[in-house]
Amino acid sequence: MKKNLYYIPAVFFGIACLLNWAGRIWEPALASAVKPALLPLLVASVLAYAVEHPLNQRSLKLLVAAELFGFAGDTFLLSDAFPLFAGGIAAFLVGHIFYMLLFGIQSWKGMGWKGWLSGVAGVLVLVFLLVKVLKVQGALLVPMAVYGFVLLMLGFCALCGVVRCKENRSTWWIILCGALLFAFSDSLIAAGTFGVVSFELREFVIMFTYLIAQSLLAWGAVRLMVEAK
C-alpha cells in the first residue's frame, strides 16, 4: 500500500522556498541561510516519490545529478568571491548538461541534421544578442557565452519535445516553461552583474523564477519517467 510519503519532503521544500522568498524581501540573512537546503529538499522529494513509484534508474540518476549540481551552484554563489562565483557558474553548467542528457533521450531521438542546424544556429544568434544587450565583455565574455549557449540548448531540447513528442506534449510544455524561466532568471543575474538592469525586487524575482524553474524541470522529468512505463 502506497503511503505517499513523498509529500513530506515536498512540503518542506515548499516551506523553504517561501522562507527564501520572504528573506529576499525582508531579511537577506534568512534567504542565505535557507538557500543551501532548497535543492536537497527537492532531490529528497523526487527520491521519496521514486521509492513508492519505481522510475527508470538512468533517468532518475540524471535528474538527481542535475539537481545536486544546482545545489553546488547555489552554495558557491552565496559568496561574491570570484573563484566561488566561477565555481557556481561551472556547477550550473554541468547541471544543464545533465538535464539535456535526460530530456534529449526523447526529444532529440531521430532528429535530422536540418533540425540540429536550425536549432544550433538559432541558439547562437540568441547568445550573440544576449551578450550584446547585457554588454558582457572582458574575461567573462567567453565563459558567459558558453554558459548561455548550454542554457539555451536546454530550451531548444524542451522545444523539440513540444514539437516532436505529441503523445506527451503537455509534459514537454512543463519542461519548456522550466527551461525558459531558468534562462530568464539567469539573464536577470547577468543583467545585474553588468549593470544593465537594476530594480528593488530583482533578487526576489531571480529566486522566485529560479525555484519555479527547478520545480518544473523536476516535475516534468518525473512525469516523463512515469509516462514511459
C-alpha positions as CSV (number, residue, x, y, z in Angstrom):
1,M,0.0,0.0,0.0
2,K,1.5,3.4,-1.1
3,K,1.6,5.9,1.7
4,N,2.5,8.9,-0.4
5,L,5.3,9.9,2.0
6,Y,7.0,11.9,-0.8
7,Y,4.6,14.7,0.1
8,I,6.6,15.3,3.4
9,P,9.9,16.5,1.8
10,A,7.8,18.3,-0.9
11,V,6.1,20.2,1.9
12,F,9.4,21.1,3.5
13,F,10.7,22.2,0.1
14,G,7.7,24.5,-0.3
15,I,8.3,26.0,3.1
16,A,12.0,26.5,2.4
17,C,11.0,28.3,-0.9
18,L,8.6,30.6,1.0
19,L,11.2,31.4,3.6
20,N,13.8,32.1,0.9
21,W,11.4,34.4,-1.0
22,A,10.4,36.2,2.3
23,G,14.1,36.6,3.1
24,R,14.7,38.2,-0.3
25,I,12.2,40.9,0.6
26,W,12.7,41.4,4.3
27,E,15.8,39.7,5.6
28,P,18.7,38.7,3.3
29,A,20.3,36.6,6.1
30,L,17.3,34.3,6.2
31,A,17.4,33.8,2.4
32,S,21.1,32.9,2.6
33,A,20.6,30.5,5.5
34,V,17.8,28.6,3.7
35,K,19.3,28.6,0.2
36,P,21.6,25.5,0.6
37,A,18.6,23.4,1.8
38,L,16.4,24.1,-1.3
39,L,17.7,21.7,-3.9
40,P,18.5,18.9,-1.4
41,L,14.8,19.0,-0.4
42,L,13.7,18.9,-4.0
43,V,16.0,15.9,-4.5
44,A,14.5,14.2,-1.4
45,S,11.0,14.8,-2.8
46,V,12.0,13.1,-6.1
47,L,13.7,10.2,-4.4
48,A,10.8,9.7,-1.9
49,Y,8.5,9.5,-4.9
50,A,10.8,7.0,-6.7
51,V,10.6,4.7,-3.6
52,E,6.8,4.4,-3.9
53,H,6.7,4.7,-7.8
54,P,9.6,2.8,-9.4
55,L,11.1,5.0,-12.1
56,N,13.7,4.5,-14.8
57,Q,17.0,4.4,-12.9
58,R,19.1,6.0,-15.6
59,S,16.8,9.0,-16.0
60,L,16.4,9.3,-12.2
61,K,20.2,9.4,-11.8
62,L,20.5,12.1,-14.4
63,L,17.8,14.2,-12.7
64,V,19.3,13.8,-9.3
65,A,22.8,14.7,-10.7
66,A,21.3,17.9,-12.4
67,E,19.7,19.0,-9.1
68,L,22.8,18.2,-7.0
69,F,24.9,20.4,-9.3
70,G,22.3,23.0,-8.9
71,F,22.7,22.7,-5.1
72,A,26.5,23.1,-5.6
73,G,25.9,26.2,-7.7
74,D,23.5,27.7,-5.1
75,T,26.1,27.1,-2.3
76,F,29.1,28.6,-4.3
77,L,27.1,31.6,-5.3
78,L,26.4,32.5,-1.6
79,S,29.8,34.2,-1.8
80,D,30.8,37.1,-4.1
81,A,34.4,36.0,-4.3
82,F,35.3,35.3,-8.0
83,P,36.6,31.7,-7.5
84,L,33.4,30.7,-5.9
85,F,31.3,32.7,-8.4
86,A,33.2,30.8,-11.2
87,G,32.6,27.5,-9.4
88,G,28.9,28.3,-9.2
89,I,28.6,29.0,-12.9
90,A,30.5,25.8,-13.7
91,A,28.3,23.7,-11.4
92,F,25.1,25.1,-13.1
93,L,26.7,24.5,-16.5
94,V,27.2,20.8,-15.7
95,G,23.7,20.6,-14.2
96,H,22.3,21.9,-17.5
97,I,24.2,19.2,-19.4
98,F,22.7,16.5,-17.2
99,Y,19.2,18.0,-17.9
100,M,19.9,17.9,-21.6
101,L,21.1,14.3,-21.4
102,L,17.9,13.4,-19.6
103,F,15.4,15.2,-21.9
104,G,17.3,14.7,-25.1
105,I,16.8,10.9,-24.8
106,Q,13.3,11.5,-26.2
107,S,13.2,15.0,-27.7
108,W,16.3,14.7,-29.9
109,K,15.9,11.0,-30.9
110,G,15.9,10.6,-34.6
111,M,16.2,14.3,-35.4
112,G,17.8,15.1,-38.8
113,W,20.7,17.3,-39.4
114,K,18.4,20.1,-40.6
115,G,16.7,20.3,-37.3
116,W,20.1,20.3,-35.5
117,L,21.5,23.0,-37.8
118,S,18.4,25.2,-37.3
119,G,18.4,24.8,-33.6
120,V,22.1,25.4,-33.1
121,A,22.1,28.4,-35.4
122,G,19.1,29.9,-33.6
123,V,20.7,29.4,-30.2
124,L,23.9,31.0,-31.4
125,V,22.0,34.1,-32.6
126,L,20.2,34.4,-29.3
127,V,23.5,34.1,-27.4
128,F,25.0,36.8,-29.6
129,L,22.1,39.1,-28.9
130,L,22.1,38.5,-25.2
131,V,25.8,39.2,-25.0
132,K,25.3,42.5,-26.8
133,V,22.2,43.5,-24.8
134,L,23.8,42.6,-21.5
135,K,27.1,44.2,-22.5
136,V,29.2,41.2,-21.5
137,Q,32.9,41.9,-22.0
138,G,36.4,41.2,-20.8
139,A,37.4,37.9,-19.2
140,L,33.8,36.9,-18.6
141,L,32.8,37.1,-22.3
142,V,33.7,33.6,-23.3
143,P,32.6,31.7,-20.2
144,M,29.3,33.6,-20.2
145,A,28.7,32.9,-23.9
146,V,29.4,29.2,-23.4
147,Y,27.1,29.1,-20.4
148,G,24.4,30.9,-22.3
149,F,24.7,28.5,-25.2
150,V,24.3,25.4,-23.0
151,L,21.4,27.0,-21.1
152,L,19.6,27.9,-24.3
153,M,20.3,24.5,-25.8
154,L,18.3,23.1,-22.9
155,G,15.4,25.3,-24.0
156,F,15.9,24.0,-27.6
157,C,15.8,20.5,-26.2
158,A,12.5,21.2,-24.5
159,L,11.1,22.9,-27.6
160,C,11.9,19.8,-29.6
161,G,9.9,17.8,-27.2
162,V,6.9,20.0,-27.6
163,V,7.1,19.8,-31.4
164,R,8.2,16.2,-31.9
165,C,6.7,14.2,-28.9
166,K,3.0,14.5,-29.5
167,E,2.0,11.7,-27.1
168,N,3.1,13.6,-24.0
169,R,3.1,17.2,-25.2
170,S,1.6,18.6,-22.0
171,T,4.6,17.3,-20.1
172,W,7.0,18.9,-22.6
173,W,5.3,22.2,-22.1
174,I,6.0,22.0,-18.4
175,I,9.7,21.3,-19.2
176,L,9.8,24.1,-21.7
177,C,8.4,26.6,-19.2
178,G,11.0,25.5,-16.7
179,A,13.8,26.0,-19.2
180,L,12.6,29.4,-20.2
181,L,12.2,30.5,-16.5
182,F,15.7,29.3,-15.8
183,A,17.0,31.4,-18.8
184,F,15.0,34.4,-17.6
185,S,16.4,34.1,-14.0
186,D,20.0,33.7,-15.2
187,S,19.6,36.6,-17.6
188,L,18.5,38.8,-14.7
189,I,21.6,37.8,-12.8
190,A,23.8,38.7,-15.7
191,A,21.9,42.0,-16.3
192,G,22.5,43.0,-12.7
193,T,26.2,41.9,-12.7
194,F,26.9,44.1,-15.7
195,G,24.7,47.0,-14.5
196,V,22.1,46.8,-17.3
197,V,19.1,46.1,-15.1
198,S,18.5,47.1,-11.5
199,F,15.3,47.3,-9.5
200,E,14.3,46.9,-5.9
201,L,12.9,43.3,-6.0
202,R,15.4,41.9,-8.6
203,E,16.9,39.3,-6.1
204,F,13.4,38.2,-5.2
205,V,12.4,37.8,-8.9
206,I,15.6,35.9,-9.6
207,M,15.0,33.3,-6.8
208,F,11.2,33.1,-7.5
209,T,11.7,32.3,-11.1
210,Y,14.7,30.0,-10.4
211,L,12.9,27.8,-7.9
212,I,9.8,27.6,-10.0
213,A,12.1,26.6,-12.9
214,Q,13.9,23.9,-11.0
215,S,10.5,22.6,-9.7
216,L,9.0,22.4,-13.2
217,L,12.1,20.7,-14.7
218,A,11.9,18.1,-11.9
219,W,8.2,17.6,-12.2
220,G,8.4,17.3,-16.0
221,A,11.2,14.8,-15.7
222,V,9.3,12.6,-13.3
223,R,6.2,12.8,-15.5
224,L,8.3,11.6,-18.5
225,M,9.5,8.7,-16.5
226,V,6.0,7.8,-15.4
227,E,4.6,8.1,-18.9
228,A,7.4,6.0,-20.4
229,K,6.4,3.0,-18.2
